[in-house]
Amino acid sequence: MSNKTRSVLKIIAIILAALAVLMYMGWVAIPFISGYKFWMVTAGFVLLLISSK
């Protein structure tokens, strides 16, 4: 896996986690994914594990 791919996966993971936190705090409301906050954070963690060396 190239460094560029690792960087992209890390950025996606950070965006997923940040979006979940913002939704939890009530600053962002996206109704169709509000029930999947836990899975968004889990997917972000898995992406970080995949992108690690």
Backbone as a chain_set.jsonl record, in Angstrom:
{"seq": "MSNKTRSVLKIIAIILAALAVLMYMGWVAIPFISGYKFWMVTAGFVLLLISSK", "coords": {"N": [[0.847, -1.16, 0.0], [0.604, 2.164, -0.875], [2.053, 5.278, 0.29], [0.409, 7.439, -0.232], [-2.128, 6.294, -0.409], [-2.4, 5.395, 2.214], [-2.459, 7.848, 3.541], [-4.836, 8.951, 2.55], [-6.719, 7.116, 3.556], [-6.381, 7.582, 6.295], [-7.24, 10.248, 6.489], [-9.937, 9.972, 5.753], [-10.803, 8.407, 7.895], [-10.456, 10.2, 10.03], [-12.278, 12.19, 9.316], [-14.701, 10.749, 9.465], [-14.795, 10.147, 12.235], [-14.771, 12.739, 13.35], [-17.149, 13.766, 12.292], [-19.007, 12.082, 13.535], [-18.642, 12.844, 16.215], [-19.41, 15.552, 16.098], [-22.092, 15.203, 15.406], [-23.004, 13.885, 17.67], [-22.728, 15.908, 19.573], [-24.627, 17.619, 18.696], [-24.268, 19.652, 16.887], [-24.246, 19.177, 14.198], [-26.663, 17.885, 12.038], [-27.634, 15.107, 10.48], [-30.051, 13.369, 9.302], [-30.434, 10.736, 8.089], [-28.175, 9.251, 8.696], [-27.903, 9.34, 11.385], [-28.416, 7.285, 13.142], [-26.251, 5.664, 12.937], [-23.909, 6.383, 14.252], [-22.155, 5.053, 16.023], [-21.183, 3.022, 14.345], [-19.901, 4.532, 12.435], [-17.707, 5.57, 13.835], [-16.493, 3.158, 14.485], [-15.87, 2.192, 11.911], [-14.026, 4.161, 11.17], [-11.975, 3.613, 13.02], [-11.224, 1.055, 12.155], [-10.312, 1.683, 9.587], [-8.065, 3.205, 10.302], [-6.538, 1.194, 11.489], [-6.069, -0.459, 9.285], [-4.59, 1.258, 7.686], [-2.251, 1.577, 9.092], [1.221, 0.733, 9.502]], "CA": [[0.0, 0.0, 0.0], [1.449, 3.349, -0.997], [1.882, 6.304, 1.324], [-0.737, 8.271, -0.593], [-3.319, 5.544, -0.027], [-2.459, 5.441, 3.687], [-2.871, 9.194, 3.927], [-6.253, 9.109, 2.215], [-7.484, 6.334, 4.522], [-6.33, 8.287, 7.581], [-8.093, 11.432, 6.384], [-11.323, 9.496, 5.782], [-11.076, 7.978, 9.271], [-10.586, 11.397, 10.86], [-13.539, 12.838, 8.945], [-15.787, 9.959, 10.032], [-14.825, 10.328, 13.684], [-15.161, 14.117, 13.635], [-18.572, 13.898, 11.976], [-19.754, 11.406, 14.596], [-18.587, 13.692, 17.415], [-20.254, 16.727, 15.855], [-23.487, 14.768, 15.456], [-23.292, 13.59, 19.07], [-22.856, 17.174, 20.29], [-25.802, 18.309, 18.194], [-23.909, 20.758, 16.007], [-24.544, 18.753, 12.827], [-27.779, 16.945, 12.032], [-27.845, 14.401, 9.22], [-31.029, 12.385, 9.801], [-30.374, 9.372, 7.58], [-27.047, 8.505, 9.265], [-27.808, 9.612, 12.818], [-28.438, 6.02, 13.871], [-25.035, 4.899, 12.662], [-22.741, 7.073, 14.815], [-21.237, 4.048, 16.539], [-20.546, 2.319, 13.229], [-18.996, 5.471, 11.772], [-16.473, 5.592, 14.618], [-15.886, 1.84, 14.32], [-15.277, 2.154, 10.568], [-12.84, 5.0, 11.223], [-10.928, 2.884, 13.728], [-10.77, -0.026, 11.273], [-9.5, 2.301, 8.538], [-6.767, 3.536, 10.869], [-5.781, -0.058, 11.643], [-5.658, -0.908, 7.955], [-3.584, 2.16, 7.123], [-1.008, 1.55, 9.856], [2.226, -0.155, 8.905]], "C": [[0.902, 1.236, 0.0], [1.154, 4.35, 0.122], [0.686, 7.198, 1.04], [-2.035, 7.588, -0.183], [-3.494, 5.552, 1.488], [-2.953, 6.801, 4.161], [-4.354, 9.422, 3.668], [-7.115, 8.337, 3.209], [-7.498, 7.009, 5.893], [-7.226, 9.515, 7.58], [-9.558, 11.039, 6.446], [-11.703, 9.083, 7.201], [-11.273, 9.178, 10.184], [-11.898, 12.112, 10.571], [-14.722, 12.079, 9.539], [-15.912, 10.17, 11.538], [-15.274, 11.739, 14.05], [-16.643, 14.34, 13.36], [-19.43, 13.241, 13.048], [-19.777, 12.244, 15.875], [-19.474, 14.92, 17.247], [-21.736, 16.377, 15.891], [-23.897, 14.463, 16.893], [-23.519, 14.872, 19.872], [-24.049, 17.986, 19.811], [-25.507, 19.478, 17.282], [-24.214, 20.465, 14.551], [-25.671, 17.735, 12.905], [-27.95, 16.377, 10.624], [-28.763, 13.225, 9.555], [-30.815, 10.951, 9.329], [-29.156, 8.592, 8.062], [-26.917, 8.703, 10.776], [-27.819, 8.333, 13.65], [-27.167, 5.212, 13.744], [-23.774, 5.559, 13.22], [-21.696, 6.08, 15.324], [-20.48, 3.371, 15.406], [-19.631, 3.231, 12.443], [-17.657, 5.514, 12.508], [-15.744, 4.258, 14.491], [-15.206, 1.722, 12.953], [-14.018, 3.016, 10.512], [-11.683, 4.306, 11.915], [-10.361, 1.765, 12.855], [-9.907, 0.547, 10.142], [-8.124, 2.694, 9.057], [-5.917, 2.289, 11.079], [-5.253, -0.564, 10.316], [-4.511, -0.053, 7.429], [-2.283, 2.178, 7.922], [-0.044, 0.548, 9.257], [2.365, -1.423, 9.665]], "O": [[1.845, 1.329, 0.786], [0.131, 4.263, 0.801], [0.022, 7.664, 1.967], [-2.942, 8.24, 0.334], [-4.61, 5.698, 1.986], [-3.77, 6.889, 5.078], [-5.044, 10.026, 4.49], [-8.139, 8.849, 3.66], [-8.523, 7.003, 6.575], [-7.901, 9.79, 8.573], [-10.346, 11.702, 7.121], [-12.808, 9.379, 7.658], [-12.17, 9.17, 11.027], [-12.559, 12.588, 11.494], [-15.651, 12.697, 10.061], [-17.015, 10.351, 12.052], [-16.076, 11.912, 14.967], [-17.316, 15.034, 14.121], [-20.468, 13.782, 13.429], [-20.809, 12.342, 16.539], [-20.209, 15.284, 18.165], [-22.55, 17.174, 16.358], [-25.026, 14.757, 17.287], [-24.39, 14.922, 20.74], [-24.439, 18.952, 20.468], [-26.418, 20.229, 16.935], [-24.416, 21.383, 13.756], [-25.642, 16.83, 13.739], [-28.359, 17.082, 9.702], [-28.295, 12.194, 10.04], [-31.003, 10.024, 10.118], [-29.097, 7.379, 7.86], [-25.929, 8.279, 11.376], [-27.28, 8.313, 14.757], [-27.027, 4.173, 14.389], [-22.68, 5.317, 12.711], [-20.5, 6.247, 15.084], [-19.27, 3.169, 15.499], [-18.67, 2.758, 11.837], [-16.598, 5.495, 11.88], [-14.517, 4.228, 14.399], [-14.092, 1.207, 12.855], [-13.041, 2.634, 9.868], [-10.541, 4.391, 11.462], [-9.148, 1.555, 12.824], [-8.886, -0.04, 9.782], [-7.126, 2.542, 8.352], [-4.704, 2.324, 10.87], [-4.123, -1.043, 10.231], [-3.578, -0.561, 6.807], [-1.296, 2.748, 7.457], [-0.462, -0.387, 8.574], [3.169, -2.279, 9.295]]}, "num_chains": 1, "name": "protein.A"}
